[in-house]
Amino acid sequence: MRATVTAKGQVTVPKPIRDKLKLTPGDRVEFVLDSRDEVRVFPVRTSVRRLKGMVTKPPKPVALEQMDDAIAQAYARRR
């Protein structure tokens, strides 16, 4: 497969490759240049370990009804 580099240095990833790598708009890719000057492209996946600490444990147990209420309130604020 071939692609053209734009004046901005951008390349459209051909659809069969996007499908195979399960890439969607906004996904990031990593380019690796090997010892034979061949480029390999890898999807950048966020590891669970990197997400650790983003969500904290509530100070006390929360009932399901409380969670539902909090979700409804947050949704109402967005409208």
QUIVENGI-V420562 format. One record per helix or strand. SS is the DSSP state (alpha for helix, beta for strand). FROM is the first residue (numbers start at 1). TO is the last residue. If there is no record, write none. Layout:
# QUIVENGI-V420562
ss=(SS;SS)
from=(FROM;FROM)
to=(TO;TO)
This chain:
# QUIVENGI-V420562
ss=(alpha;beta;beta;alpha;alpha)
from=(15;29;39;48;64)
to=(21;33;43;51;78)
